[in-house]
């Protein structure tokens, strides 16, 4: 399969997933209290929307960075990428479920938050597998030195440790777990993840 075709398909899936997030932003309407009260009650939806929106956006940015550095794709990488997209599309469902149950508290809120963090964890593992397979199977434009390879993998996948912690913490404090998932998004916005290692390979692809 052509690399550009796979990336174009992935871009379409990212666009759909990030759009679906907004469909859960709503208020009950007139007759259900003041608008200000309704908006205040919906705060978990707004926080969940922001965290999920930026997470999907960051995934898209990093996905482009990885694929820009690829010389070719193989069949296994196509299926690993499909696994990544599978969990990306599940993010809107996990987001709406978490936002709905977080307000009520109790066991359901804890389970909903754990589900939310688990989807992010599985997404991160799938994305990490895309990167590791690309590096280990020499699919990049230029092979990475062993030291750069290790740094790229660690920087790219370290967020999975935080997501895993959030799953456990969700059963104790859902709000703390939500804060952890938000901090992971902030980290990946500030951290250039696998760059500059992959950027160097990407520049060689342009030359």
N, C-alpha and C positions, 0 to 999 in steps of 0.2 A: 504494500500500500504506500502511496505517496505521502510524505511527511506533511505537506501543506494541506492535503485533504483531511488527514486525521486531526490536524490542529483546527481547521475550519469547523469540522463537526463538533469538536470539543467546545469551541467558542460559542456555538449555538446552544449547547446544553448549559453552559455557564450563564448565558443570557436569560434562558428560560427560568433557571433555578433562582437567579437573583430577582427576577420579576415576580415570581410566585410569592416571595417574601412579603411584598406590599399588599397582597390580597387579604391578609389577615389584619391589616390596620384599618379598623372601623370602630364606630360607636353605635350604640343601640338606637339613637335618634330621639326626637321629641317624645315626651311622656315617660322618660326613664331617668328623670332627674336633670339637673342643670348640665349644660355642655361642659362647664369647667369640672364638675364632679365626675362626669363620664370620662373625660380626658385624663383626670388624675388616676382613676381606677385602672386605666389601661396602661399604666407606666411599665409593667413587665413586658408588654407587647413591644413598646418602643425600644426598650433596652435590648430585648432579644433580637428585634429587627436590626438594630445598629450593629450588634456583635456579629450576627450572621451575615449581614450585607458586606461588612468589611472583610470578614473571613473568606467569603466566596470571592470577593474582589481580589484579595491577596493571593488566593489560590490561582486565580486566572492570570495574574501578573507573573507569578512564579512558574506557572505552567508554560507561559510564553517563553520565559527565560530558558527553561529546560529544553523545549522543543527547538528553540533557535540555535541551540548548541549541538543538535543532532545532525549527523551526516545521513542517517537512514533510520528506518524503523523496521522491526521484525514482528512476526506474528504474536509472540509472547508479549511484547510491549503494547501491541494493540489491545490485547485482553486486559493487561494491567491498567491501561488507560480507561477501559470500559469499567473496571472495578472502581477506579477513582470517581468517574462520572456517576456511577450507581449511588455512591454515598453523598456526592454533591447534591444530587436531585433529592435525596432524603433529608437534607438540611431544612427546607421549608416545613416539612411535616414535623420534624423534631422541634423546630422553633415555635410553631403554633401550639403544639402540645405542651411544651414547657411553659409558655406564656399563659395558657389557659389554666393550668393547674397550680402554678406558682402562687397565684393570689390566694388560693384556698388554704394553703399550708398543709401540714400533715404528711402522711405516708405517700399520698399521690403526688404531692409537690416534690418530695425527695426522689421518687421514682422517675418522674418526668424530667427532673434536672439531670439525673444519672443517664437517662436515655439520650438527652441532648448532648452531654459530654461524650457519651459512647459513640454517637454518630460522628462527632468530630475526631475522636480517636481512630475510628476505622477509616475515615477519610484520610487522616494523616498517615496511617500505615500504608494505605493504597498508594498515596502520592510518594511516600518514601520508597516503595517498591519500584515505582517508575524510575526514580532517580538512580537507585542502586543497580537495577537491571541495565539501564543505559550506560552506566559507568563500567560495570563488570563485563558486559558483553561487547565493549568497544564500539558502541553506537555513536559516540561523540565524534565531532569533526576532528578533534585532536585528543589523544589520551591524556589523562591527568596524572601528574607525578603522584606517587603514593601518599605523600604528606598532604597535598592539595585534595586528593580523593577523600582522605579521612576527614579533613576539615569540612569539606562540602557536605558530606553525609551527616556529620554531627550537627552542623548548623541548620541543615535542612530538616532534620527529624527530631530535634530536641523538644519541640513543642508537644510531641506525643507523650513525653514524660509528664508534662503539666496536665494534659487531657486525662491521662490515666489517674493522676492524683485527684482531679476534679470529679471523676466518677465515684471514687471512694468518699470524698468529702461531701458529695451531694446527699448522701444518706445521713449526714450529721447537720450540715448547714447548706441548703440549696443556694442561698444568696452568696455565700463565699465561693461556692463552685462556679456560679455565674460570673463572679468577679475574676476568677482564674481564667475562664475561657476568654473573657474580654482582654485580660492582660496578655494572653497568647497572641491575640490579634494585634495589639499594640506592639508587641515584640517583633512580629513579622513585618509590621509596617516600618519600623525603625531599622531592623536588621536586614541586610541585603542577602540573607539566607546563603545560598550556594555561591553567590558572587563574592569575590571577583573570579573565582575558578571557572565557573561556567561562562561568565562574560568573556573571558579570554578565548574560550573555545568558540563562542558565538561570533566574536570579531574575526576569527579565522574563517568562519563560514561566509562572512561578507567579502573577504578579500579574494 
